[in-house]
């Protein structure tokens, strides 16, 4: 159920952060339809007060359209099909962002091969959003700077300088 979490224990999806962001999510979904994608579920602002957008599933998403290449930061999932692992990796890597990706397979060799080829800061296999404090969190490309969590995060708070002083003996 979409709504104000303070109003009911049954609410599973709260509001987006602002009217501006709500309009962005809706614009991207509407543009996807114009680009030939098919909205299976959701796909329109809810009526009434608040910045609510229902969970949305979009299929028939072609590579390189906005919904496939831009970060939406809304309750929208796109479904893209592929014929080979190489094609799936090419589609995934054909974006400016690289925060996180998931690989779903029962074949361990395939999971490692595809994970290695993906240009993302975090790649989950058969899970999503599982984090541990021992491992760094951060993206590649336009998806962030540095690493949160783990000792790698300390690099953002330090400044290393090498000074070489030659002396005559």
C-alpha positions as CSV (number, residue, x, y, z in Angstrom):
1,X,0.0,0.0,0.0
2,X,1.2,3.5,-0.9
3,X,0.6,6.3,1.6
4,X,1.7,8.0,4.8
5,X,3.4,5.5,7.0
6,X,2.2,7.3,10.1
7,X,-1.4,6.6,9.1
8,X,-1.3,2.8,8.8
9,X,0.8,-0.2,9.5
10,X,-0.1,-1.5,6.1
11,X,1.8,1.2,4.2
12,X,4.8,-0.2,2.5
13,X,5.7,2.7,0.3
14,X,6.0,6.3,1.6
15,X,6.3,9.6,-0.3
16,X,9.1,10.8,-2.5
17,X,11.2,13.7,-1.2
18,X,9.5,16.6,-3.0
19,X,7.0,17.7,-5.7
20,X,9.9,18.4,-8.0
21,X,11.2,14.8,-7.6
22,X,7.7,13.4,-8.0
23,X,7.4,15.3,-11.3
24,X,10.8,14.0,-12.5
25,X,9.9,10.3,-11.8
26,X,6.5,10.7,-13.5
27,X,8.1,12.5,-16.5
28,X,10.7,9.7,-16.9
29,X,7.9,7.1,-16.9
30,X,5.8,9.0,-19.4
31,X,8.9,9.5,-21.6
32,X,9.5,5.7,-21.4
33,X,6.0,5.1,-22.8
34,X,6.6,7.5,-25.6
35,X,9.9,5.6,-26.3
36,X,7.9,2.4,-26.7
37,X,8.2,0.9,-23.3
38,X,5.1,-0.8,-21.7
39,X,4.0,0.1,-18.1
40,X,2.8,-3.2,-16.6
41,X,2.0,-1.8,-13.1
42,X,1.8,1.6,-11.6
43,X,3.0,4.4,-13.9
44,X,1.0,7.4,-12.7
45,X,1.0,9.8,-9.8
46,X,-1.5,9.0,-7.1
47,X,-4.3,11.5,-6.5
48,X,-4.5,13.6,-3.3
49,X,-2.0,15.4,-1.2
50,X,1.6,14.3,-0.9
51,X,4.4,13.1,-3.2
52,X,3.3,9.6,-3.7
53,X,4.2,7.4,-6.7
54,X,3.1,3.7,-6.9
55,X,5.6,0.9,-7.4
56,X,6.0,0.7,-11.2
57,X,7.2,-2.0,-13.5
58,X,8.1,-1.2,-17.1
59,X,8.8,-3.8,-19.8
60,X,9.9,-3.6,-23.4
61,X,12.7,-1.2,-22.4
62,X,15.1,-0.6,-25.3
63,X,18.8,0.2,-24.6
64,X,19.8,3.9,-24.6
65,X,16.4,5.3,-23.8
66,X,16.3,7.7,-20.8
67,X,14.6,5.2,-18.4
68,X,17.4,2.7,-19.1
69,X,20.4,5.1,-18.8
70,X,19.4,7.7,-16.1
71,X,19.1,7.2,-12.4
72,X,15.4,7.6,-11.5
73,X,15.5,7.3,-7.7
74,X,11.9,6.3,-7.5
75,X,9.9,3.1,-7.1
76,X,10.4,2.1,-10.7
77,X,12.0,-1.1,-12.1
78,X,12.7,-1.6,-15.7
79,X,12.9,-5.0,-17.4
80,X,15.3,-5.5,-20.3
81,X,15.8,-8.7,-22.2
82,X,19.1,-10.0,-23.6
83,X,20.3,-13.0,-25.6
84,X,23.8,-13.5,-24.2
85,X,25.8,-12.6,-21.2
86,X,27.9,-10.3,-23.4
87,X,24.8,-8.4,-24.5
88,X,23.6,-8.0,-20.9
89,X,26.9,-6.7,-19.7
90,X,27.1,-4.3,-22.6
91,X,23.6,-2.9,-21.8
92,X,24.4,-2.6,-18.1
93,X,27.7,-0.9,-18.7
94,X,26.2,1.5,-21.3
95,X,25.5,4.1,-18.7
96,X,27.4,7.0,-17.1
97,X,26.7,5.6,-13.6
98,X,28.0,2.6,-11.8
99,X,26.8,2.5,-8.2
100,X,25.5,-1.1,-7.9
101,X,24.3,-4.0,-9.9
102,X,22.8,-7.5,-9.3
103,X,23.5,-10.8,-11.1
104,X,20.9,-13.5,-10.7
105,X,22.0,-17.0,-11.7
106,X,22.5,-20.6,-10.4
107,X,25.8,-20.9,-12.3
108,X,28.7,-19.8,-10.1
109,X,31.2,-19.6,-13.0
110,X,28.7,-17.3,-14.9
111,X,28.1,-15.2,-11.8
112,X,31.8,-14.5,-11.4
113,X,32.4,-13.9,-15.1
114,X,29.5,-11.4,-15.4
115,X,30.3,-9.7,-12.0
116,X,33.9,-9.2,-13.2
117,X,32.8,-7.6,-16.5
118,X,30.3,-5.2,-14.8
119,X,31.6,-1.7,-14.2
120,X,29.9,-1.0,-10.9
121,X,31.3,-0.3,-7.4
122,X,29.2,-3.1,-5.8
123,X,27.9,-6.2,-7.5
124,X,25.6,-8.5,-5.6
125,X,25.0,-12.1,-6.7
126,X,21.6,-13.6,-6.0
127,X,20.8,-10.7,-3.6
128,X,20.4,-7.0,-3.6
129,X,21.3,-4.3,-1.0
130,X,23.1,-6.6,1.4
131,X,25.9,-4.6,3.0
132,X,28.6,-5.4,5.5
133,X,30.7,-2.9,7.3
134,X,34.0,-4.7,6.3
135,X,33.5,-3.9,2.6
136,X,33.6,-0.6,0.9
137,X,30.5,1.0,-0.6
138,X,30.7,3.4,-3.5
139,X,30.3,3.7,-7.2
140,X,32.2,4.2,-10.4
141,X,31.6,6.8,-13.1
142,X,29.2,9.5,-12.1
143,X,27.9,7.5,-9.1
144,X,29.8,9.0,-6.3
145,X,33.3,9.8,-5.0
146,X,35.3,7.7,-2.6
147,X,34.1,4.8,-0.5
148,X,31.8,4.7,2.5
149,X,32.1,2.1,5.2
150,X,35.3,0.0,5.8
151,X,38.8,1.4,6.2
152,X,38.7,2.7,2.6
153,X,36.5,5.5,3.9
154,X,39.4,6.8,6.0
155,X,41.2,7.9,2.8
156,X,38.7,10.7,2.4
157,X,39.8,12.1,5.7
158,X,43.5,11.9,5.3
159,X,46.0,13.7,3.1
160,X,49.2,11.8,2.3
161,X,52.3,13.7,1.5
162,X,55.7,12.3,0.6
163,X,58.7,14.5,1.4
164,X,62.1,13.4,0.3
165,X,65.1,15.1,1.9
166,X,68.5,14.5,0.3
167,X,71.3,14.8,2.8
168,X,75.1,14.7,2.3
169,X,76.8,12.2,4.5
